[in-house]
Amino acid sequence: MYRISELAQKVGLSRSTLLYYEKLRLISAKRQSNGYRRYSDKDVQQVKLLQQLQAGGLTLKECQACLEAQIDRELLLHRLNVLDEEIAQKQKARELLSSMLGMNSMKEWHQSMEKEAPSAHLEWLLKQGFSEKQALRLKWLSKDMNEHDQYMADFEAIFQGLDRLGPSDESDSLKALHSLPIKSGDALEIGCGKGVTTLFLAKNSAFNLTALDNDEYSLSCLKEKTKENALEHRITSICASMTALPFEQGQFDLIWSEGSAYIMGIKQALKSWKPFLKHDGYLVISDLIWLTNNPDVEAIEFWQQNYPDMATSEYRIKEMIKAGYEVIENFTQSEQSWRNYLEPLKQKITQLDDKDFTSNSLNDLRKELRIHEQYLGQYGYQVFILKKQRLKHEN
């Protein structure tokens, strides 16, 4: 026989818990003549059985039901499912914490955040010590803060010597240029890269050009080409962020951005860049869109990971009108624009040795090339020529 203090010590529970069990008639004490409670080995075993049932995730009420009748299989299956969900959530929590400590990849988490809360994601990356340039590249390229530096070093090595970071062709640029009602004025190219389109605009229009990019190396390539073509008087280059343009409002007759607005988000770009256009100014902007309403599953999964905001042309046009633009013209970029980008990249990759790359950048680009080979045509770049609409009070 055990006194309550002895039973508490034996089963590792408090005195108040045992008294509660007794109140529920889960154990039964015998009163002695002096009024003290005494418990038997049967009570010890009953408590240990309860503890085992509770270890299985059952509530005390559910444990009591199991002790008083046959096991309720539906009840246990329900509790098993609940436990499985809790374990999965805790495993995700553990993976996230270990990732933040640099123990494994954060790619899946970054992709999830980019889909669910892109602005908060960017702000959080900035608070972790990344510059805006690094944060934007992390969002769209490396997708893993633990491997970002090595990934970007490998990425830049792969594209070393290549002029294009995305699809483009002079025929498409010329088509967009001819769609513009204006032929001269002050123009800003956002995301100019190494200046392929910048030089084209300088040679084929009378615009005074300001070329903006946040990558100093790309701008140095542009400056060399500008000097070689004696266009210094026509082109001014600026290293700055597209998310915080260092210009006066109403400064430009034309803003031109091919294949770069997705970096800050098309919707945000339409809103943020509009004030820098003059009244009735123009915006030429391109975006990767779905060209079919029934793309293949693999293509959907790939772009959900790499561009979750991808939409159809019809959807983008609605956003543009809502943002205060008139759509003058829009067209799909040519197959040649893709060949100009993909063929040099394919050729470069065949010359590379896997042993020289420790990050996933080379494999990621190989996967992208395979997706393009199989599904290009289900998606493509669409060029939109837009006119800034006057506000009602400005008319």
C-alpha positions in Angstrom: 0.0 0.0 0.0 1.2 3.5 -0.8 0.5 6.9 0.7 -0.4 9.5 -1.9 3.1 11.1 -1.6 4.7 7.7 -2.3 2.4 7.0 -5.3 3.2 10.5 -6.7 6.9 9.8 -6.5 6.6 6.3 -8.0 4.6 7.5 -11.1 6.2 11.0 -11.4 2.9 13.0 -11.0 1.9 15.7 -8.6 -0.4 15.1 -5.6 -3.1 17.4 -7.2 -3.0 15.3 -10.4 -3.6 12.1 -8.5 -6.5 13.7 -6.5 -8.0 14.7 -9.8 -7.6 11.2 -11.1 -9.4 9.9 -8.0 -12.2 12.5 -8.6 -12.7 11.0 -12.1 -12.6 7.5 -10.5 -9.6 6.5 -12.5 -7.9 5.3 -9.3 -9.5 4.5 -6.0 -7.9 5.1 -2.5 -8.8 3.3 0.6 -9.3 5.4 3.7 -7.6 4.2 6.9 -8.9 4.8 10.3 -6.6 7.9 10.7 -8.2 9.4 7.5 -5.1 8.9 5.3 -5.4 7.6 1.7 -3.7 4.4 0.8 -3.3 3.1 -2.8 -2.5 -0.4 -4.1 -0.4 -1.8 -6.8 -3.5 -1.9 -9.0 -3.7 1.9 -8.7 0.0 2.2 -9.7 -0.5 0.1 -12.8 -3.7 2.0 -13.6 -1.8 5.3 -13.6 1.0 3.8 -15.7 -1.5 2.6 -18.2 -3.0 6.1 -18.3 0.4 7.5 -18.9 1.0 5.2 -21.9 -2.3 6.0 -23.4 -1.7 9.8 -23.0 1.8 9.2 -24.6 -0.2 8.1 -27.7 -1.8 11.5 -28.0 -5.1 10.7 -26.3 -6.7 13.3 -24.0 -7.6 12.3 -20.5 -11.2 12.0 -21.4 -10.3 9.7 -24.4 -8.1 7.6 -22.1 -11.0 7.2 -19.7 -13.2 6.0 -22.5 -10.5 3.4 -23.5 -10.3 2.1 -19.9 -14.1 1.8 -19.5 -14.9 0.0 -22.8 -13.4 -1.6 -25.9 -10.9 0.5 -27.9 -12.7 2.9 -30.3 -10.7 2.4 -33.5 -12.3 5.5 -35.2 -11.1 7.6 -32.2 -7.6 6.2 -32.4 -7.4 6.7 -36.2 -8.5 10.3 -35.7 -5.9 10.9 -33.1 -3.3 9.2 -35.3 -4.1 11.6 -38.2 -3.9 14.6 -35.9 -0.5 13.5 -34.6 0.7 13.0 -38.2 -0.2 16.5 -39.0 1.4 17.9 -35.9 4.6 15.9 -36.6 4.7 17.2 -40.2 4.3 20.8 -38.9 7.0 20.3 -36.4 9.3 18.8 -39.0 8.8 21.8 -41.2 9.6 24.0 -38.2 12.7 22.1 -37.5 13.8 22.2 -41.2 13.3 26.0 -41.2 15.3 26.6 -38.0 18.1 24.4 -39.2 18.1 26.2 -42.6 18.3 29.6 -40.8 21.3 28.2 -39.0 22.9 27.3 -42.3 22.6 23.5 -41.9 20.6 22.9 -45.1 18.9 24.6 -48.0 16.3 27.4 -47.6 15.2 27.2 -51.3 11.7 25.8 -50.6 11.0 28.4 -47.9 12.2 31.3 -50.1 10.0 30.1 -52.9 7.0 29.8 -50.6 7.6 33.3 -49.2 8.0 34.8 -52.7 4.6 33.3 -53.7 2.7 34.3 -50.6 4.3 37.5 -49.4 6.9 38.9 -51.9 7.2 42.4 -50.4 7.6 41.2 -46.9 10.1 38.6 -48.2 12.2 41.4 -49.7 12.0 43.5 -46.6 13.1 40.6 -44.5 16.1 39.9 -46.7 17.2 43.5 -46.4 17.1 43.2 -42.6 19.3 40.2 -42.8 22.1 42.4 -44.2 21.6 41.8 -48.0 21.9 44.8 -50.3 18.8 45.4 -52.5 20.8 44.1 -55.5 21.7 40.9 -53.6 18.2 40.5 -52.2 16.5 40.8 -55.7 19.0 38.4 -57.2 18.4 36.0 -54.3 14.6 36.2 -54.9 14.9 35.3 -58.6 18.2 33.4 -59.1 19.8 31.7 -56.1 16.6 31.4 -54.0 18.8 30.3 -51.0 20.4 32.8 -48.6 22.8 30.1 -47.4 24.3 29.5 -50.9 23.7 32.9 -52.5 27.3 34.1 -52.8 28.6 30.9 -54.4 25.5 30.6 -56.6 25.9 34.1 -58.0 29.7 33.6 -58.6 28.9 30.5 -60.6 26.0 32.2 -62.4 28.2 35.2 -63.5 30.9 32.8 -64.6 28.4 31.0 -66.9 27.2 34.2 -68.5 30.7 35.7 -68.8 31.1 36.8 -72.4 27.4 36.5 -73.3 25.6 39.7 -74.3 22.1 38.7 -73.4 20.6 37.7 -70.1 17.2 37.1 -71.7 15.4 36.9 -75.0 15.6 40.0 -77.3 15.9 40.8 -81.0 16.2 44.1 -82.9 13.1 43.3 -85.1 11.0 43.2 -81.9 12.5 46.4 -80.6 12.0 48.0 -84.0 8.3 46.9 -84.0 7.8 48.5 -80.6 9.7 51.6 -81.6 7.5 52.1 -84.7 4.4 51.6 -82.6 5.3 54.8 -80.6 3.6 58.0 -81.7 6.7 60.0 -80.6 10.1 59.7 -82.2 12.3 61.9 -79.9 12.6 63.2 -76.4 14.1 62.0 -73.1 14.0 58.2 -72.7 14.9 56.0 -69.7 15.8 52.3 -70.2 15.3 50.4 -67.0 17.3 47.1 -66.6 19.6 47.9 -69.5 22.1 45.0 -68.7 25.0 45.1 -71.0 23.3 47.6 -73.4 22.1 45.5 -76.3 18.8 47.4 -76.5 20.4 50.6 -75.4 22.7 50.7 -78.5 19.8 49.7 -80.7 17.7 52.6 -79.5 20.5 55.1 -79.8 21.1 54.0 -83.5 17.4 53.8 -84.5 15.8 56.8 -82.7 16.4 60.4 -81.8 15.8 59.9 -78.1 18.3 61.1 -75.5 18.9 58.0 -73.5 19.5 57.3 -69.8 20.4 53.6 -69.2 19.8 52.3 -65.7 20.9 49.0 -64.1 22.0 47.9 -60.6 24.9 45.8 -61.9 28.2 47.8 -62.2 29.9 45.1 -64.4 27.0 45.2 -67.0 27.2 49.0 -67.0 31.0 48.9 -67.6 30.3 46.7 -70.7 27.7 49.2 -71.9 30.2 52.1 -71.4 32.8 50.3 -73.5 30.3 49.7 -76.3 29.1 53.3 -76.1 32.6 54.6 -76.5 33.3 52.2 -79.4 30.3 53.5 -81.2 31.0 57.1 -80.4 27.6 57.5 -78.6 28.8 59.1 -75.4 26.8 62.2 -76.2 23.6 60.2 -76.6 23.8 57.7 -73.7 24.1 58.4 -69.9 24.4 55.3 -67.7 23.4 55.2 -64.1 23.9 52.5 -61.5 20.7 52.5 -59.4 17.7 50.4 -58.4 14.6 50.2 -60.5 12.6 50.2 -57.2 13.9 53.7 -56.2 14.5 55.7 -59.4 16.8 58.7 -58.7 14.9 61.1 -61.1 12.4 63.9 -60.9 8.8 63.3 -61.5 7.6 63.9 -65.1 11.2 63.7 -66.4 10.8 61.3 -69.3 8.8 61.1 -72.5 9.5 57.4 -72.6 10.4 54.5 -70.3 11.6 51.3 -71.9 12.0 48.0 -70.0 12.5 44.7 -71.7 12.4 41.6 -69.6 13.2 43.2 -66.2 10.1 44.6 -64.7 9.2 41.2 -63.2 12.1 41.7 -60.7 10.0 44.2 -58.7 6.7 42.8 -60.0 4.8 44.1 -63.0 2.0 45.6 -60.9 4.4 47.5 -58.7 6.5 48.6 -61.7 3.4 50.1 -63.5 2.6 52.0 -60.3 6.1 53.1 -59.3 7.4 54.2 -62.7 4.3 56.1 -63.9 5.1 59.4 -61.9 8.4 59.7 -63.8 6.6 59.9 -67.2 5.5 63.2 -68.6 1.9 63.9 -69.3 0.9 61.5 -72.1 4.3 59.8 -71.8 4.8 56.3 -73.0 6.0 53.0 -71.4 7.3 50.0 -73.4 7.4 47.0 -71.1 7.7 43.2 -71.7 6.6 40.3 -69.5 6.7 36.5 -69.6 3.1 35.4 -70.1 1.1 32.2 -70.8 0.2 31.9 -74.4 -2.3 29.0 -73.8 -5.0 28.4 -71.3 -4.0 24.8 -71.0 -0.2 24.5 -70.4 1.4 21.2 -69.5 1.7 20.4 -65.8 5.5 20.4 -65.8 5.6 23.8 -67.4 3.2 25.1 -64.7 5.2 23.6 -61.9 8.4 25.1 -63.3 7.1 28.6 -63.6 5.2 28.4 -60.3 8.7 28.0 -58.7 10.4 30.6 -60.9 7.8 33.2 -61.7 4.7 32.6 -59.6 3.0 35.9 -60.7 3.0 34.8 -64.4 -0.3 35.4 -66.1 -2.0 35.7 -69.5 -1.9 38.7 -71.7 -5.5 39.5 -71.1 -4.9 39.6 -67.3 -1.9 41.9 -67.7 -3.8 44.3 -69.9 -6.6 44.6 -67.3 -3.9 45.4 -64.7 -2.4 48.0 -67.0 -5.7 49.8 -67.7 -6.5 49.7 -64.0 -3.1 51.3 -63.3 -3.9 54.2 -65.6 -2.5 53.3 -69.0 -3.9 53.0 -72.4 -2.7 50.0 -74.3 -1.5 51.3 -77.7 -0.2 47.9 -79.0 1.0 44.5 -77.8 2.6 41.6 -79.5 4.5 38.4 -78.7 8.2 38.5 -79.1 9.6 36.5 -82.0 11.2 33.0 -82.0 14.4 34.7 -83.1 14.5 36.6 -79.8 14.6 33.3 -78.0 17.3 31.9 -80.3 19.4 35.0 -79.7 19.4 34.2 -76.0 19.3 30.3 -75.9 21.7 29.3 -78.6 24.8 31.2 -77.2 23.9 30.0 -73.7 23.6 26.3 -74.8 26.9 26.6 -76.6 28.6 28.1 -73.5 27.2 25.4 -71.2 28.5 22.6 -73.4 32.0 24.0 -72.8 31.8 24.0 -69.1 33.0 21.4 -66.6 30.6 20.4 -63.8 33.6 20.2 -61.4 34.1 23.9 -61.6 30.7 24.7 -60.2 29.8 23.8 -56.6 26.3 25.5 -56.5 23.1 24.5 -58.3 23.4 27.3 -60.9 24.6 25.1 -63.8 22.0 22.4 -63.2 19.2 25.1 -62.8 20.1 26.6 -66.2 20.2 23.1 -67.8 16.7 22.5 -66.4 15.5 25.9 -67.7 16.9 25.0 -71.2 15.1 21.7 -71.2 11.8 23.4 -70.2 12.2 25.8 -73.1 13.0 23.0 -75.5 9.8 21.2 -74.5 7.3 23.9 -73.8 8.3 27.2 -75.4 5.3 28.4 -77.3 3.0 27.6 -74.4 4.5 30.8 -72.9 6.6 33.6 -74.2 7.4 37.3 -73.8 4.8 39.8 -74.7 5.7 43.5 -75.5 3.2 46.1 -74.4 3.3 49.7 -75.7 1.4 51.9 -73.1 0.4 55.5 -72.9 0.1 57.3 -69.6 -3.5 58.5 -69.1 -4.1 61.9 -67.7 -6.0 62.1 -64.4 -9.5 63.6 -64.6 -8.4 66.8 -62.8 -5.6 67.3 -65.3 -7.9 67.5 -68.3 
